[in-house]
Amino acid sequence: MESARVVTIVLVSPGDVAEERNIAEAAIHGLRRTAAKRGLTLDIRKWEDVRGGYSPDGVQDRIQQELNIEHCDLLIALFWKKYGAIDKPPYSRTATEVLTAMGAKRERGAPEVIAYFSQQSYVPTSKSELDEHGRVLEFKHELRAAGVLTKDFIRGDLSMIVTYDVLDFLDSVAGPRHYHLRCQISCIPNRVRPEGYTEGIGEIQIALAGILPDAGNELVSANVKVSFSTNITSRLMGDSAYDSAVIISERGILAKGYRPETGLEQHVILFSAIPLGYGGSRFDEVLTIKGILVDAEQFGIVSNLEVNILAGIEITVSGYATSTTTIARKLLPVAKLGLPLGFSMVRQASDKITLPAAEEVEVYTFLLRVEGAVSEVLKTQAQEGSNLGGDHGTVLAFALANLVEKTVVLATETDIQPGEIPTLKSRAVAMRTTRSGVPLGQINGVAGAAWDGQIAMFEVEDNLAAWELIRPIQTGGPDLVFGLAFLVPRGSPPALITIAEGLAPFFSTATAKQPSRTLPVPRFIPGVFQQNLLLG
């Protein structure tokens, strides 16, 4: 029996990415069974495994001897903000290990080198920290100029990135295989809300062309496995199929997406037994994966850069002498996190509003502006007007605190539309709610109260103002703006008013992370922003 080939993988890094190194090691360990199917055995080495001993040239020389970098097969380096200790200028210990591998690659063709650079945000606390991070960036540019594969990552994506890079490396080590089909995988990422719990990803397109493998005149089928860097949150049906997650072509729906049998892999969806055609026939078709919802809010704002949600796609085809063969694998972004919603308050002249009687009150008026973009299209299933007894969609809510006794708060019944959208009546309408935010239907305006003499105003009840979104908000379009007025009893002392503003899902039959009984409205985690206003 032929013995398995040993593939040696060395992990190196400065001390500030110990957790990331553990993540990378765990990802590689998870590929041992996959490697065994290719006739390979994995040997993972890192400096923590080096046995104690004496070396006349110091500790680092002892580590490099034990790691045997010149004769490994793959070296993976991880960096963040630290360059590492420098024994022999100008390079740090970690950089020297990378350069040693690069020198061996030039001389004997191995090892391969991959360098990962963390994009985790941080604030330098000294000039020395800033200078050290600068050396990391300089080394990164040096590696890229030398043709070394370098990749940026955030911690939540590292396991998936390492898994796919090492899988590609193992495929190259196992030797070339003949593929009967050519495959291209692509996706235009959707922009999604960082608060979003059920955000739609971009459609994934798989272009397959070529000759189907000879399967003895039997039908050849494909299996597609998609792994995400976050959990799938599409509604799960009784047969373990995800609601609306399908793979389609011009022939129609070819397969539904299912959770793996273990039920534990909430980030994985499987499309099985996709019919392609009979063995030996020509195939040329584009398959499209659509309808998958994922959790974006778990990322939060973790980087100074734009954060991507990644998907790893692996396609296997059955029919090669009754075996299953991987014909394509790709890791690509399927969604980009947009900016979180922001709010601001701008003081306005008190003549902005018309009141039926205001002799005994001081009037303070503000424009309440909802800034930024949650997503390219913030969808809602809400309907205009009263919607009693049914689910409601996305709601902007504003809670007021520290109001002076007998203060009355008025707000516009709809958003104030800018002049460049004369045909659009409104994108949000006021609604009555309970103290806990359960919708009660359309709110009644105050007779004779209006903003700019045009937009009716309602009295805010229980210190909670809420508007339900009835039309999409486009990225880059005009901000949502509302009018807000405080009618404070004349002679009252100055007051510091607190306004907690948030974007929240308001439902009468479901909570934020549960499926609705009647509507497929987007679920998300409420965000809260607080501001203080001084009145008087």
Rosetta blueprint (number, residue, H / E / L):
1 M L
2 E L
3 S L
4 A L
5 R E
6 V E
7 V E
8 T E
9 I E
10 V E
11 L E
12 V E
13 S L
14 P L
15 G H
16 D H
17 V H
18 A H
19 E H
20 E H
21 R H
22 N H
23 I H
24 A H
25 E H
26 A H
27 A H
28 I H
29 H H
30 G L
31 L L
32 R H
33 R H
34 T H
35 A H
36 A H
37 K H
38 R L
39 G L
40 L E
41 T E
42 L E
43 D E
44 I E
45 R E
46 K E
47 W H
48 E H
49 D H
50 V L
51 R L
52 G L
53 G L
54 Y L
55 S L
56 P L
57 D L
58 G L
59 V H
60 Q H
61 D H
62 R H
63 I H
64 Q H
65 Q H
66 E H
67 L H
68 N L
69 I H
70 E H
71 H H
72 C L
73 D L
74 L E
75 L E
76 I E
77 A E
78 L E
79 F E
80 W L
81 K L
82 K L
83 Y L
84 G L
85 A L
86 I L
87 D L
88 K E
89 P L
90 P L
91 Y E
92 S L
93 R H
94 T H
95 A H
96 T H
97 E H
98 V H
99 L H
100 T H
101 A H
102 M H
103 G H
104 A H
105 K H
106 R H
107 E H
108 R H
109 G L
110 A L
111 P L
112 E E
113 V E
114 I E
115 A E
116 Y E
117 F E
118 S E
119 Q L
120 Q E
121 S L
122 Y L
123 V L
124 P L
125 T L
126 S L
127 K H
128 S H
129 E H
130 L H
131 D H
132 E H
133 H H
134 G H
135 R H
136 V H
137 L H
138 E H
139 F H
140 K H
141 H H
142 E H
143 L H
144 R H
145 A H
146 A L
147 G L
148 V L
149 L E
150 T E
151 K E
152 D E
153 F E
154 I L
155 R H
156 G H
157 D H
158 L H
159 S H
160 M H
161 I H
162 V H
163 T H
164 Y H
165 D H
166 V H
167 L H
168 D H
169 F H
170 L H
171 D H
172 S H
173 V H
174 A H
175 G L
176 P L
177 R L
178 H L
179 Y L
180 H L
181 L E
182 R E
183 C E
184 Q E
185 I E
186 S E
187 C E
188 I L
189 P L
190 N E
191 R E
192 V E
193 R L
194 P L
195 E L
196 G E
197 Y L
198 T L
199 E E
200 G E
201 I L
202 G L
203 E L
204 I E
205 Q E
206 I E
207 A E
208 L E
209 A E
210 G E
211 I E
212 L L
213 P L
214 D L
215 A L
216 G L
217 N L
218 E L
219 L E
220 V E
221 S E
222 A E
223 N E
224 V E
225 K E
226 V E
227 S E
228 F E
229 S L
230 T L
231 N L
232 I E
233 T L
234 S L
235 R L
236 L E
237 M L
238 G L
239 D L
240 S L
241 A E
242 Y E
243 D E
244 S E
245 A E
246 V E
247 I E
248 I E
249 S E
250 E L
251 R L
252 G E
253 I E
254 L E
255 A E
256 K E
257 G E
258 Y E
259 R L
260 P L
261 E L
262 T L
263 G L
264 L L
265 E L
266 Q L
267 H L
268 V E
269 I E
270 L E
271 F E
272 S E
273 A E
274 I E
275 P E
276 L E
277 G E
278 Y E
279 G L
280 G L
281 S L
282 R E
283 F E
284 D E
285 E E
286 V E
287 L E
288 T E
289 I E
290 K E
291 G L
292 I L
293 L E
294 V E
295 D L
296 A L
297 E L
298 Q L
299 F L
300 G L
301 I L
302 V L
303 S E
304 N L
305 L L
306 E L
307 V L
308 N E
309 I E
310 L E
311 A E
312 G E
313 I E
314 E E
315 I E
316 T E
317 V E
318 S E
319 G E
320 Y E
321 A L
322 T L
323 S E
324 T E
325 T E
326 T E
327 I E
328 A E
329 R E
330 K E
331 L E
332 L E
333 P E
334 V E
335 A E
336 K E
337 L E
338 G L
339 L L
340 P L
341 L L
342 G E
343 F E
344 S E
345 M E
346 V E
347 R E
348 Q E
349 A L
350 S H
351 D H
352 K H
353 I E
354 T E
355 L L
356 P L
357 A L
358 A L
359 E L
360 E L
361 V E
362 E E
363 V E
364 Y E
365 T E
366 F E
367 L E
368 L E
369 R E
370 V E
371 E E
372 G L
373 A L
374 V L
375 S L
376 E L
377 V E
378 L L
379 K L
380 T L
381 Q L
382 A L
383 Q L
384 E L
385 G L
386 S L
387 N L
388 L L
389 G L
390 G L
391 D L
392 H L
393 G L
394 T E
395 V E
396 L E
397 A E
398 F E
399 A E
400 L E
401 A E
402 N L
403 L L
404 V L
405 E L
406 K L
407 T L
408 V E
409 V E
410 L E
411 A E
412 T E
413 E L
414 T E
415 D L
416 I L
417 Q L
418 P L
419 G L
420 E L
421 I L
422 P L
423 T L
424 L L
425 K L
426 S L
427 R L
428 A E
429 V E
430 A E
431 M E
432 R E
433 T E
434 T L
435 R L
436 S L
437 G L
438 V L
439 P E
440 L E
441 G E
442 Q E
443 I L
444 N L
445 G E
446 V E
447 A E
448 G E
449 A E
450 A E
451 W E
452 D L
453 G L
454 Q L
455 I E
456 A E
457 M E
458 F E
459 E E
460 V L
461 E E
462 D L
463 N L
464 L E
465 A E
466 A E
467 W E
468 E E
469 L E
470 I L
471 R L
472 P L
473 I L
474 Q E
475 T L
476 G L
477 G L
478 P L
479 D L
480 L E
481 V E
482 F E
483 G E
484 L E
485 A E
486 F E
487 L E
488 V E
489 P E
490 R L
491 G L
492 S L
493 P L
494 P L
495 A E
496 L E
497 I E
498 T E
499 I E
500 A E
501 E E
502 G E
503 L E
504 A E
505 P E
506 F L
507 F L
508 S L
509 T L
510 A L
511 T L
512 A L
513 K L
514 Q L
515 P L
516 S L
517 R L
518 T L
519 L L
520 P L
521 V L
522 P L
523 R L
524 F E
525 I L
526 P L
527 G E
528 V E
529 F E
530 Q E
531 Q E
532 N E
533 L E
534 L E
535 L E
536 G L
